Amino acid sequence: MKKLIFALLMLAISSTATAGDLILYNWSEYMPREVLEQFTKETGIKVKEVTYDSNEAMYTKIKMVKDHDYDIVVPSTDFVVRMSAEGLLLPIDKSKIPNFKNLDKRFVNLDFDKGNKYSVPYFWGSSGIAVNTDFVPLENVKSIKDLLRPELKGRILLLNDLRGVFAIALKVNGYSVNDQDPEHIKKAYEFLKKLLPSVKLFDSDSPKQALLSNEAMVGQLWNGEAFVASQENPAIKYVYPQEGYSLWMDHLAIPRGANNIEEAYKFINFVLRPDISARIAEEMGYSSPNAEAVKLLPEAVRNNPISYPPDEILARGEFEVGLGKATPVYEKYWLKLKTAD
């Protein structure tokens, strides 16, 4: 909680961009700097990127600070639902995004945002388990239950992400990652409380670093983080848990209060250009929803199961959607977990 408050205070004092520039409020390590520079070179529009490490931090900033100055935000699916319902996102004018046509039909016009009224798919992916096999045999971590093995005490990293963390606890109990039953959520919390002595740290800024530095031997990672980590250290392997796992999608959206809306549309359309989208996906390691961009990716990337799992593995995943009235219940138990209450 102290970390979140400090982050919000630091963001509150960040400088305002001049009119005609663009402020991108984005996840850490989620957009190559070279892409921003190329956009500026082609359009003359300067981009200032401010980062966050959780949907909750981004949501709180947009909700609490009316004059926030951000022109584009990158919420996950459940926060698209939440923020659009609360009037925190502006409707998307797709006539200003001709490259929207490049998106894979599997990832558009979904139930959570029919017609993509408020959101444009940016990345999709999974939350799985990364194992440094220099220290832990891969066969020892196939299941979420394996995280409780005594030899892993104090060696595990978890994402600083409510949905990702509760997903593993719900799945280990046989529930949906979108379960709204308070008793099931409580049972998930009890599993996480039991797991807590094994957790070395929570991190969503750059969680792969804990594995690369050997601070953690096993970590819950987003697939893009695992992809980059495995490139740097081939001993790091990515596991899709036997019980199932969560799939997610992040979106480009324009928040209420944006000052540079036309520039925001130009940027979104630029990002959806196949060559640009492919460049972003190849560097970041996450799964692209851009069908034309995927065709341009090197075969080694397209066929890497970390980024593009085969159908039989994909079938075990479940996309996160909104939690509805159960949101406060999750938030209550998340706070209890993080404060070790």
Secondary structure, 3 states (H helix, E strand, C coil): CHHHHHHHHHHHCCCCCCCCCEEEEEECCCCCHHHHHHHHHHHCCCEEEEEECCHHHHHHHHHHCCCCCCCEECCEHHHHHHHHHCCCECCCCHHHCHHHHHECHHHCCCHHHHHHCCCEEEEEEEEEEEEECCCCCHHHCCCHHHHHCHHHCCCEEECCCHHHHHHHHHHHCCCCCCCCCHHHHHHHHHHHHHHHHHEEEECCCCCHHHHHCCCCCEEEEEHHHHHHHHHHCCCEEEECCCCCEEEEEEEEECECCCCCHHHHHHHHHHHCCHHHHHHHHHHHCCECCEHHHHHHCCHHHHCCCCCCCCHHHHCCEEECCCCHHHHHHHHHHHHHHHCCC
